[in-house]
Amino acid sequence: MSYDNAFDGSALVRFAARVFAWHYDQQLLDGVTIEPGSALAMHVARLTSDRHRHELAETLDLAVQRAEADPMFYASRIPTHLGAVMSAVDQIEEIRLRLKGPRPVRAHGVARLRMLLADGVGPFYVPGRRGLADALRAVLADL
């Protein structure tokens, strides 16, 4: 089933699935039951679509490229943490290949990756107690 014709949800359901994507990511991680026809079901269909998977793989590529590039004086984005990203290149590449590959992925793992990428104070951006490589291994386990 592709995202484009996952179901004929109402405009409100499609809108909610997009606008509250962060909320539905968290619901997936919390183990909420997915009701057919719900905004969460629409969100799951989008997360596992080829298009979304490829977009996330490209985002990971950009994270590595930015970490390898010379630091900029000013950028509108939160800079990735060079050491964290470079120490997790193997895990990033493994996730990237998994996302671009033909095998299906679990929405739970995609949601975990999206939340990791969106967390501006998380291990992609700030070194902390839990390293990026460990967080990415958890993503791989969930994919």
DSSP file (Angstrom, degrees, kcal/mol; ACC not computed):
  #  RESIDUE AA STRUCTURE BP1 BP2  ACC     N-H-->O    O-->H-N    N-H-->O    O-->H-N    TCO  KAPPA ALPHA  PHI   PSI    X-CA   Y-CA   Z-CA
    1    1 A M              0   0    0      0, 0.0     2,-0.2     0, 0.0     5,-0.1   0.000 360.0 360.0 360.0 132.5    0.0    0.0    0.0
    2    2 A S        -     0   0    0      3,-0.1     3,-0.4     1,-0.1    44,-0.1  -0.599 360.0-118.4 -97.0 161.7    1.4    3.4   -0.9
    3    3 A Y  S >  S+     0   0    0      1,-0.2     3,-1.5    -2,-0.2     4,-0.3   0.891 109.7  63.3 -63.3 -39.8    1.0    6.6    1.0
    4    4 A D  T 3  S+     0   0    0      1,-0.3    -1,-0.2     2,-0.1     3,-0.1   0.834 119.7  22.3 -58.7 -35.2   -0.8    8.2   -1.9
    5    5 A N  T 3  S+     0   0    0     -3,-0.4    -1,-0.3     1,-0.1    -2,-0.2  -0.148  81.3 125.3-125.3  41.4   -3.7    5.8   -1.8
    6    6 A A  S <  S-     0   0    0     -3,-1.5     2,-0.3     1,-0.3    -1,-0.1   0.913  88.3 -38.7 -64.1 -42.8   -3.5    4.5    1.8
    7    7 A F        -     0   0    0     -4,-0.3     2,-1.5    -3,-0.1    -1,-0.3  -0.940  57.4-100.4-173.1 162.9   -7.1    5.5    2.3
    8    8 A D        +     0   0    0     -2,-0.3     3,-0.1    -3,-0.1    -3,-0.0  -0.528  53.4 176.1 -92.6  68.7   -9.5    8.2    1.4
    9    9 A G        -     0   0    0     -2,-1.5    29,-0.1     1,-0.1    -2,-0.1  -0.314  36.1 -95.3 -71.0 157.1   -9.3   10.1    4.7
   10   10 A S     >  -     0   0    0     27,-0.2     4,-2.3     1,-0.1     5,-0.2  -0.216  35.2-107.1 -65.5 163.1  -11.2   13.3    5.2
   11   11 A A  H  > S+     0   0    0      1,-0.2     4,-2.5     2,-0.2     5,-0.2   0.864 122.1  55.2 -59.7 -35.8   -9.4   16.6    4.6
   12   12 A L  H  > S+     0   0    0      2,-0.2     4,-2.7     1,-0.2    -1,-0.2   0.902 107.3  48.5 -65.3 -41.5   -9.4   17.1    8.4
   13   13 A V  H  > S+     0   0    0      2,-0.2     4,-2.3     1,-0.2    -2,-0.2   0.926 113.2  47.2 -65.1 -44.8   -7.7   13.7    9.0
   14   14 A R  H  X S+     0   0    0     -4,-2.3     4,-1.4     2,-0.2    -2,-0.2   0.911 113.4  49.2 -62.3 -42.3   -5.0   14.4    6.4
   15   15 A F  H  X S+     0   0    0     -4,-2.5     4,-2.9    -5,-0.2     3,-0.3   0.932 111.4  48.3 -62.1 -47.4   -4.5   17.9    7.8
   16   16 A A  H  X S+     0   0    0     -4,-2.7     4,-2.3     1,-0.2    -1,-0.2   0.885 106.8  56.8 -62.1 -39.6   -4.1   16.6   11.4
   17   17 A A  H  < S+     0   0    0     -4,-2.3    -1,-0.2     1,-0.2    -2,-0.2   0.849 115.4  37.9 -61.8 -34.1   -1.7   13.9   10.3
   18   18 A R  H >< S+     0   0    0     -4,-1.4     3,-1.2    -3,-0.3    -2,-0.2   0.930 118.8  44.4 -80.9 -50.1    0.6   16.6    8.8
   19   19 A V  H 3< S+     0   0    0     -4,-2.9     3,-0.3     1,-0.3    -3,-0.2   0.859 121.4  37.8 -68.6 -36.8    0.2   19.3   11.4
   20   20 A F  T >X S+     0   0    0     -4,-2.3     4,-2.0    -5,-0.3     3,-0.6  -0.045  74.6 129.0-106.3  31.9    0.5   17.1   14.4
   21   21 A A  H <> S+     0   0    0     -3,-1.2     4,-2.5     1,-0.3    -1,-0.2   0.878  72.3  55.0 -54.4 -42.0    3.2   14.8   13.1
   22   22 A W  H 3> S+     0   0    0     -3,-0.3     4,-1.9     1,-0.2    -1,-0.3   0.880 107.7  50.5 -59.8 -38.2    5.4   15.2   16.1
   23   23 A H  H <> S+     0   0    0     -3,-0.6     4,-2.1     2,-0.2    -1,-0.2   0.901 111.2  47.3 -66.7 -41.7    2.4   14.2   18.3
   24   24 A Y  H  X S+     0   0    0     -4,-2.0     4,-2.2     2,-0.2    -2,-0.2   0.838 107.5  56.6 -71.7 -32.2    1.8   11.0   16.3
   25   25 A D  H  X S+     0   0    0     -4,-2.5     4,-2.0    -5,-0.2    -1,-0.2   0.949 109.6  46.3 -58.5 -47.1    5.5   10.2   16.3
   26   26 A Q  H  X S+     0   0    0     -4,-1.9     4,-2.0     1,-0.2    -2,-0.2   0.889 109.0  54.7 -64.2 -39.2    5.3   10.2   20.1
   27   27 A Q  H  X>S+     0   0    0     -4,-2.1     5,-2.4     1,-0.2     4,-0.6   0.906 106.7  51.8 -61.4 -40.2    2.1    8.2   20.1
   28   28 A L  H ><5S+     0   0    0     -4,-2.2     3,-1.1     1,-0.2    -1,-0.2   0.923 110.4  47.7 -61.3 -43.5    3.9    5.5   18.1
   29   29 A L  H 3<5S+     0   0    0     -4,-2.0    -1,-0.2     1,-0.3    -2,-0.2   0.817 109.6  54.1 -67.2 -29.0    6.7    5.4   20.6
   30   30 A D  H 3<5S-     0   0    0     -4,-2.0    -1,-0.3    -5,-0.2    -2,-0.2   0.534 116.4-115.6 -81.7  -6.2    4.2    5.2   23.4
   31   31 A G  T <<5 +     0   0    0     -3,-1.1    -3,-0.2    -4,-0.6    -2,-0.1   0.749  48.2 174.9  81.2  24.6    2.5    2.1   21.7
   32   32 A V      < -     0   0    0     -5,-2.4    -1,-0.2     1,-0.1     2,-0.2  -0.388  38.4-105.9 -63.9 139.7   -0.8    3.7   21.0
   33   33 A T        -     0   0    0      1,-0.1     2,-0.7    -2,-0.1    -1,-0.1  -0.468  29.6-129.2 -68.3 135.2   -3.2    1.4   19.0
   34   34 A I        -     0   0    0     -2,-0.2    -1,-0.1     6,-0.1     3,-0.0  -0.789  19.6-155.1 -92.2 113.8   -3.5    2.5   15.4
   35   35 A E    >   -     0   0    0     -2,-0.7     3,-1.9     1,-0.1     6,-0.5  -0.740  26.9-107.3 -87.7 131.0   -7.2    2.7   14.4
   36   36 A P  T 3  S+     0   0    0      0, 0.0     3,-0.1     0, 0.0    -1,-0.1  -0.310 104.3  18.9 -56.4 137.4   -7.9    2.3   10.7
   37   37 A G  T 3  S+     0   0    0      1,-0.3   -27,-0.2     2,-0.1     2,-0.1   0.411  97.8 126.3  83.9  -2.5   -8.9    5.6    9.1
   38   38 A S  S <> S-     0   0    0     -3,-1.9     4,-2.0     1,-0.1    -1,-0.3  -0.354  76.5-110.2 -85.0 167.7   -7.4    7.7   11.8
   39   39 A A  H  > S+     0   0    0      1,-0.2     4,-2.4     2,-0.2     5,-0.1   0.849 121.3  56.8 -62.9 -34.1   -4.8   10.5   11.5
   40   40 A L  H  > S+     0   0    0      2,-0.2     4,-2.4     1,-0.2    -1,-0.2   0.897 105.3  50.4 -64.6 -39.6   -2.3    8.2   13.2
   41   41 A A  H  > S+     0   0    0     -6,-0.5     4,-2.2     2,-0.2    -2,-0.2   0.901 110.8  49.0 -64.0 -40.5   -2.9    5.6   10.5
   42   42 A M  H  X S+     0   0    0     -4,-2.0     4,-1.9     2,-0.2    -2,-0.2   0.900 110.5  51.2 -64.3 -40.6   -2.4    8.2    7.8
   43   43 A H  H  X S+     0   0    0     -4,-2.4     4,-2.7     2,-0.2    -2,-0.2   0.911 108.6  51.1 -62.8 -43.5    0.8    9.3    9.6
   44   44 A V  H  X S+     0   0    0     -4,-2.4     4,-1.9     1,-0.2    -1,-0.2   0.912 108.3  52.1 -60.6 -43.5    2.1    5.7    9.7
   45   45 A A  H  < S+     0   0    0     -4,-2.2     4,-0.3     1,-0.2    -1,-0.2   0.892 112.0  46.5 -61.4 -39.0    1.4    5.3    5.9
   46   46 A R  H >< S+     0   0    0     -4,-1.9     3,-1.1     1,-0.2     6,-0.4   0.920 109.5  53.7 -69.3 -42.9    3.4    8.5    5.3
   47   47 A L  H 3< S+     0   0    0     -4,-2.7    -2,-0.2     1,-0.3    -1,-0.2   0.861 113.8  41.8 -60.1 -36.5    6.3    7.4    7.5
   48   48 A T  T 3< S+     0   0    0     -4,-1.9    -1,-0.3    -5,-0.2    57,-0.2   0.410  89.7 115.2 -94.6   2.6    6.7    4.1    5.7
   49   49 A S  S <> S-     0   0    0     -3,-1.1     4,-2.4    -4,-0.3     5,-0.2  -0.378  74.7-121.7 -70.7 151.3    6.3    5.5    2.2
   50   50 A D  H  > S+     0   0    0      1,-0.2     4,-2.5     2,-0.2     5,-0.2   0.902 111.6  55.1 -58.0 -42.3    9.2    5.4   -0.2
   51   51 A R  H  > S+     0   0    0      1,-0.2     4,-2.1     2,-0.2    -1,-0.2   0.936 110.4  43.3 -59.2 -48.8    9.2    9.1   -0.6
   52   52 A H  H  > S+     0   0    0     -6,-0.4     4,-2.3     1,-0.2    -1,-0.2   0.895 112.7  53.3 -66.6 -39.8    9.5    9.8    3.1
   53   53 A R  H  X S+     0   0    0     -4,-2.4     4,-2.1     1,-0.2    -1,-0.2   0.920 110.3  47.2 -60.0 -44.1   12.1    7.2    3.6
   54   54 A H  H  X S+     0   0    0     -4,-2.5     4,-2.1     1,-0.2    -1,-0.2   0.872 109.6  53.8 -67.5 -36.8   14.3    8.7    0.9
   55   55 A E  H  X S+     0   0    0     -4,-2.1     4,-1.9    -5,-0.2    -1,-0.2   0.910 109.7  47.7 -63.5 -41.6   13.8   12.2    2.3
   56   56 A L  H  X S+     0   0    0     -4,-2.3     4,-2.2     2,-0.2    -2,-0.2   0.891 109.0  53.7 -66.5 -38.8   15.1   11.0    5.7
   57   57 A A  H  X S+     0   0    0     -4,-2.1     4,-2.0     1,-0.2    -1,-0.2   0.903 109.5  48.9 -61.3 -40.1   18.0    9.2    4.1
   58   58 A E  H  X S+     0   0    0     -4,-2.1     4,-2.4     2,-0.2    -1,-0.2   0.868 107.2  55.3 -67.3 -36.0   18.9   12.5    2.4
   59   59 A T  H  X S+     0   0    0     -4,-1.9     4,-2.0     2,-0.2    -2,-0.2   0.901 107.6  49.5 -62.2 -40.8   18.6   14.3    5.7
   60   60 A L  H  X S+     0   0    0     -4,-2.2     4,-1.9     2,-0.2    -2,-0.2   0.905 108.8  52.7 -64.8 -40.8   21.1   11.9    7.2
   61   61 A D  H  X S+     0   0    0     -4,-2.0     4,-2.5     1,-0.2    -2,-0.2   0.930 109.4  49.4 -57.5 -45.9   23.5   12.5    4.3
   62   62 A L  H  X S+     0   0    0     -4,-2.4     4,-3.0     1,-0.2     5,-0.2   0.873 105.9  56.5 -62.9 -38.0   23.2   16.2    4.9
   63   63 A A  H  X S+     0   0    0     -4,-2.0     4,-1.9     2,-0.2    -1,-0.2   0.913 110.8  43.9 -60.6 -42.5   24.0   15.8    8.6
   64   64 A V  H  X S+     0   0    0     -4,-1.9     4,-2.0     2,-0.2    -2,-0.2   0.921 113.5  50.8 -68.7 -43.7   27.2   14.0    7.7
   65   65 A Q  H  X S+     0   0    0     -4,-2.5     4,-1.5     1,-0.2    -2,-0.2   0.911 111.4  48.1 -60.1 -43.1   28.1   16.6    5.1
   66   66 A R  H  < S+     0   0    0     -4,-3.0    -1,-0.2     1,-0.2    -2,-0.2   0.877 110.2  51.7 -66.2 -37.4   27.5   19.5    7.5
   67   67 A A  H  < S+     0   0    0     -4,-1.9    -1,-0.2    -5,-0.2    -2,-0.2   0.861 112.9  45.4 -67.1 -34.2   29.6   17.8   10.2
   68   68 A E  H  < S+     0   0    0     -4,-2.0    -1,-0.2    -5,-0.1    -2,-0.2   0.728  99.9  88.4 -80.1 -21.9   32.5   17.3    7.7
   69   69 A A  S  < S-     0   0    0     -4,-1.5     3,-0.1    -5,-0.2    -3,-0.0  -0.260  94.0 -87.2 -75.6 162.0   32.2   20.9    6.3
   70   70 A D        -     0   0    0      1,-0.1    -1,-0.1    -2,-0.0    -2,-0.1  -0.436  54.9-100.4 -63.7 140.8   34.0   23.9    7.7
   71   71 A P        -     0   0    0      0, 0.0     2,-0.3     0, 0.0    -1,-0.1  -0.368  35.9-131.9 -65.8 143.3   32.0   25.5   10.5
   72   72 A M        -     0   0    0      1,-0.1     3,-0.2    -3,-0.1    -3,-0.0  -0.674   8.3-131.2 -94.4 151.0   30.0   28.6    9.5
   73   73 A F  S    S+     0   0    0     -2,-0.3     2,-0.4     1,-0.3    -1,-0.1   0.916  94.0   9.3 -64.8 -42.6   30.1   31.8   11.5
   74   74 A Y        +     0   0    0     -3,-0.0     2,-0.3     2,-0.0    -1,-0.3  -0.997  68.5 168.7-142.1 134.3   26.3   32.0   11.4
   75   75 A A        -     0   0    0     -2,-0.4     0, 0.0    -3,-0.2     0, 0.0  -0.986  36.6-133.9-141.3 152.0   23.7   29.6   10.2
   76   76 A S  S    S+     0   0    0     -2,-0.3     2,-0.3     2,-0.1    -1,-0.0   0.573  88.4  72.0 -81.4  -8.3   19.9   29.5   10.6
   77   77 A R  S    S-     0   0    0      3,-0.0    -2,-0.2     1,-0.0     3,-0.0  -0.729  95.0-102.2-105.7 155.8   20.1   25.8   11.6
   78   78 A I        -     0   0    0     -2,-0.3     2,-0.1     1,-0.1    -2,-0.1  -0.647  47.8-120.3 -71.1 124.8   21.3   24.3   14.8
   79   79 A P        -     0   0    0      0, 0.0     2,-0.1     0, 0.0    -1,-0.1  -0.415  22.0-117.7 -71.5 142.9   24.7   22.9   13.9
   80   80 A T        -     0   0    0    -17,-0.1     2,-0.8    -2,-0.1    45,-0.3  -0.430  33.5-102.4 -72.4 154.4   25.3   19.2   14.3
   81   81 A H     >  -     0   0    0     43,-2.9     4,-2.7     1,-0.2     5,-0.3  -0.717  29.2-150.9 -82.5 113.3   27.9   18.1   16.8
   82   82 A L  H  > S+     0   0    0     -2,-0.8     4,-2.7     1,-0.2     5,-0.2   0.895  91.7  46.4 -52.9 -51.1   30.9   17.2   14.7
   83   83 A G  H  > S+     0   0    0      1,-0.2     4,-1.9     2,-0.2    -1,-0.2   0.902 114.0  47.6 -62.3 -42.4   32.3   14.6   17.1
   84   84 A A  H  > S+     0   0    0      2,-0.2     4,-0.8     1,-0.2    -1,-0.2   0.933 115.2  44.5 -65.5 -46.4   29.0   12.9   17.7
   85   85 A V  H >< S+     0   0    0     -4,-2.7     3,-0.9    39,-0.2    -2,-0.2   0.931 114.2  48.7 -66.2 -44.7   28.1   12.7   14.1
   86   86 A M  H >< S+     0   0    0     -4,-2.7     3,-0.9    -5,-0.3    -1,-0.2   0.834 109.5  52.8 -66.9 -31.0   31.6   11.5   13.0
   87   87 A S  H 3< S+     0   0    0     -4,-1.9    -1,-0.3    -5,-0.2    -2,-0.2   0.658 113.4  44.8 -76.4 -13.8   31.7    8.8   15.7
   88   88 A A  T <X S+     0   0    0     -3,-0.9     4,-2.6    -4,-0.8    -1,-0.2   0.152  74.5 115.5-114.0  18.2   28.3    7.5   14.5
   89   89 A V  H <> S+     0   0    0     -3,-0.9     4,-2.7     1,-0.2     5,-0.2   0.875  75.9  53.8 -57.7 -39.3   29.0    7.5   10.7
   90   90 A D  H  > S+     0   0    0     -4,-0.2     4,-2.1     1,-0.2    -1,-0.2   0.924 111.7  43.9 -62.5 -44.3   28.7    3.7   10.5
   91   91 A Q  H  > S+     0   0    0      2,-0.2     4,-2.4     1,-0.2    -2,-0.2   0.892 113.0  52.3 -67.8 -39.2   25.3    3.7   12.2
   92   92 A I  H  X S+     0   0    0     -4,-2.6     4,-2.7     1,-0.2    -2,-0.2   0.930 111.0  47.4 -61.5 -44.8   24.1    6.7   10.1
   93   93 A E  H  X S+     0   0    0     -4,-2.7     4,-2.6    -5,-0.2     5,-0.2   0.897 110.5  51.9 -64.6 -39.8   25.2    4.9    6.9
   94   94 A E  H  X S+     0   0    0     -4,-2.1     4,-2.0    -5,-0.2    -1,-0.2   0.909 112.5  45.2 -63.5 -41.7   23.5    1.6    8.0
   95   95 A I  H  X S+     0   0    0     -4,-2.4     4,-2.7     2,-0.2    -2,-0.2   0.922 111.8  52.9 -66.4 -43.7   20.2    3.5    8.7
   96   96 A R  H  X S+     0   0    0     -4,-2.7     4,-1.9     1,-0.2    -2,-0.2   0.918 110.8  46.4 -58.1 -45.4   20.5    5.4    5.4
   97   97 A L  H  X S+     0   0    0     -4,-2.6     4,-1.2     1,-0.2    -1,-0.2   0.881 111.7  51.8 -65.1 -38.0   20.9    2.1    3.4
   98   98 A R  H  < S+     0   0    0     -4,-2.0    -2,-0.2    -5,-0.2    -1,-0.2   0.903 110.3  48.5 -64.6 -41.4   18.0    0.6    5.3
   99   99 A L  H  < S+     0   0    0     -4,-2.7    -1,-0.2     1,-0.2    -2,-0.2   0.864 116.3  42.5 -67.5 -35.8   15.8    3.5    4.4
  100  100 A K  H  < S+     0   0    0     -4,-1.9    -1,-0.2    -5,-0.2    -2,-0.2   0.602  99.6  97.1 -86.0 -11.3   16.7    3.5    0.8
  101  101 A G  S  < S-     0   0    0     -4,-1.2    -3,-0.1    -3,-0.2    -4,-0.0  -0.127  84.3-112.0 -76.2 173.5   16.5   -0.3    0.5
  102  102 A P  S    S+     0   0    0      0, 0.0    -1,-0.1     0, 0.0    -4,-0.1   0.693  84.6  98.6 -81.0 -19.4   13.7   -2.4   -0.7
  103  103 A R  S    S-     0   0    0      1,-0.1    -2,-0.1    -5,-0.1     0, 0.0  -0.397  81.3-107.0 -70.8 145.6   12.7   -4.0    2.6
  104  104 A P        -     0   0    0      0, 0.0     2,-0.3     0, 0.0    -1,-0.1  -0.301  31.5-144.9 -66.8 155.9    9.8   -2.5    4.5
  105  105 A V        -     0   0    0    -57,-0.2     2,-0.4    -6,-0.1    38,-0.1  -0.863  16.6-111.3-118.6 157.3   10.5   -0.4    7.6
  106  106 A R    >>  -     0   0    0     37,-0.7     4,-1.6    -2,-0.3     3,-0.6  -0.718  17.1-135.7 -88.1 136.8    8.5   -0.1   10.8
  107  107 A A  H 3> S+     0   0    0     -2,-0.4     4,-2.9     1,-0.2     5,-0.2   0.829 103.4  64.1 -59.2 -33.1    6.9    3.2   11.5
  108  108 A H  H 3> S+     0   0    0      1,-0.2     4,-2.1     2,-0.2    -1,-0.2   0.911 104.1  45.4 -59.0 -44.2    8.0    3.1   15.1
  109  109 A G  H <> S+     0   0    0     33,-0.9     4,-2.1    -3,-0.6    34,-0.2   0.880 112.7  50.2 -67.8 -38.6   11.7    3.2   14.0
  110  110 A V  H  X S+     0   0    0     -4,-1.6     4,-2.7    32,-0.2    -2,-0.2   0.911 110.5  50.4 -65.7 -42.0   11.1    6.0   11.5
  111  111 A A  H  X S+     0   0    0     -4,-2.9     4,-2.3     1,-0.2    -2,-0.2   0.908 109.2  51.4 -62.2 -41.8    9.3    8.0   14.2
  112  112 A R  H  X S+     0   0    0     -4,-2.1     4,-2.0    -5,-0.2    -1,-0.2   0.909 111.4  47.7 -61.7 -42.0   12.2    7.4   16.6
  113  113 A L  H  X S+     0   0    0     -4,-2.1     4,-2.6     2,-0.2    -2,-0.2   0.921 110.6  51.2 -65.0 -44.5   14.6    8.7   13.9
  114  114 A R  H  X S+     0   0    0     -4,-2.7     4,-1.9     1,-0.2    -2,-0.2   0.905 111.0  48.1 -60.3 -42.0   12.5   11.8   13.2
  115  115 A M  H  X S+     0   0    0     -4,-2.3     4,-1.0     2,-0.2    -1,-0.2   0.881 111.0  51.1 -67.1 -37.8   12.3   12.6   16.9
  116  116 A L  H  < S+     0   0    0     -4,-2.0     3,-0.4     1,-0.2     8,-0.4   0.918 112.3  46.3 -64.2 -44.1   16.1   12.2   17.2
  117  117 A L  H  < S+     0   0    0     -4,-2.6    -2,-0.2     1,-0.2    -1,-0.2   0.831 113.8  48.9 -67.3 -32.4   16.7   14.5   14.3
  118  118 A A  H  < S+     0   0    0     -4,-1.9     2,-1.2    -5,-0.2    -1,-0.2   0.610  84.0  99.5 -84.8 -12.7   14.2   17.1   15.5
  119  119 A D    ><  -     0   0    0     -4,-1.0     3,-2.3    -3,-0.4     6,-0.3  -0.629  53.7-169.2 -81.5  97.7   15.6   17.3   19.1
  120  120 A G  T 3  S+     0   0    0     -2,-1.2    -1,-0.2     1,-0.3    -4,-0.0   0.618  89.3  42.7 -64.0 -13.9   17.8   20.4   19.1
  121  121 A V  T 3  S+     0   0    0      4,-0.1    -1,-0.3    -3,-0.0    -2,-0.1   0.115  98.5 105.1-115.0  19.1   19.2   19.5   22.4
  122  122 A G  S X> S-     0   0    0     -3,-2.3     4,-3.0    -6,-0.2     3,-1.5  -0.220  92.6 -80.9 -91.0-176.0   19.6   15.8   21.6
  123  123 A P  T 34 S+     0   0    0      0, 0.0     9,-0.3     0, 0.0   -42,-0.1   0.646 122.5  64.8 -67.1 -17.0   22.8   13.8   20.7
  124  124 A F  T 34 S+     0   0    0     -8,-0.4   -43,-2.9    -5,-0.3   -39,-0.2   0.816 122.1  19.0 -68.5 -28.2   22.9   14.9   17.1
  125  125 A Y  T <4 S+     0   0    0     -3,-1.5    -1,-0.1    -6,-0.3   -43,-0.1   0.723 129.3  34.7-116.0 -31.8   23.5   18.5   18.3
  126  126 A V  S  < S-     0   0    0     -4,-3.0    -1,-0.3   -45,-0.1     2,-0.1  -0.994  77.8-122.4-132.7 127.0   24.7   18.4   21.9
  127  127 A P        +     0   0    0      0, 0.0     2,-0.2     0, 0.0     4,-0.1  -0.460  48.0 156.0 -67.1 139.9   27.0   15.7   23.4
  128  128 A G        -     0   0    0      2,-0.2     4,-0.1    -2,-0.1    -6,-0.0  -0.725  57.1 -68.5-146.6-165.4   25.3   14.2   26.4
  129  129 A R  S    S+     0   0    0     -2,-0.2     2,-0.6     1,-0.1    -1,-0.0   0.892 119.6  53.6 -64.0 -39.8   25.1   11.1   28.6
  130  130 A R  S    S-     0   0    0      4,-0.0    -2,-0.2     3,-0.0    -1,-0.1  -0.874  90.2-135.9-101.0 118.6   23.6    9.0   25.8
  131  131 A G     >  -     0   0    0     -2,-0.6     4,-2.0     1,-0.1     5,-0.1  -0.228  15.5-117.1 -73.9 160.9   25.7    9.1   22.7
  132  132 A L  H  > S+     0   0    0     -9,-0.3     4,-2.7     1,-0.2     5,-0.2   0.884 113.5  57.5 -63.1 -40.6   24.4    9.4   19.2
  133  133 A A  H  > S+     0   0    0      1,-0.2     4,-1.9     2,-0.2    -1,-0.2   0.906 108.0  47.6 -59.7 -41.0   25.7    6.0   18.2
  134  134 A D  H  > S+     0   0    0      2,-0.2     4,-1.7     1,-0.2    -1,-0.2   0.911 111.7  49.8 -65.2 -42.7   23.6    4.4   20.9
  135  135 A A  H  X S+     0   0    0     -4,-2.0     4,-1.6     1,-0.2    -2,-0.2   0.885 111.4  49.2 -64.1 -38.0   20.5    6.4   19.9
  136  136 A L  H  X S+     0   0    0     -4,-2.7     4,-2.6     2,-0.2    -1,-0.2   0.832 106.0  56.1 -72.4 -31.6   21.0    5.3   16.3
  137  137 A R  H  X S+     0   0    0     -4,-1.9     4,-2.2    -5,-0.2    -1,-0.2   0.882 106.2  51.8 -64.5 -36.5   21.4    1.7   17.3
  138  138 A A  H  X S+     0   0    0     -4,-1.7     4,-1.6     2,-0.2    -2,-0.2   0.893 108.6  50.9 -64.9 -39.4   18.0    2.0   19.0
  139  139 A V  H  X S+     0   0    0     -4,-1.6     4,-1.5     2,-0.2     3,-0.3   0.943 109.7  50.1 -61.1 -47.6   16.6    3.4   15.7
  140  140 A L  H  < S+     0   0    0     -4,-2.6     3,-0.3     1,-0.2    -2,-0.2   0.899 108.1  52.6 -57.9 -42.0   18.1    0.5   13.8
  141  141 A A  H  < S+     0   0    0     -4,-2.2    -1,-0.2     1,-0.2    -2,-0.2   0.850 112.6  45.9 -63.0 -33.4   16.6   -2.0   16.2
  142  142 A D  H  <        0   0    0     -4,-1.6   -33,-0.9    -3,-0.3    -1,-0.2   0.676 360.0 360.0 -84.3 -18.5   13.1   -0.4   15.7
  143  143 A L     <        0   0    0     -4,-1.5   -37,-0.7    -3,-0.3    -1,-0.2   0.515 360.0 360.0 -72.7 360.0   13.3   -0.2   11.9
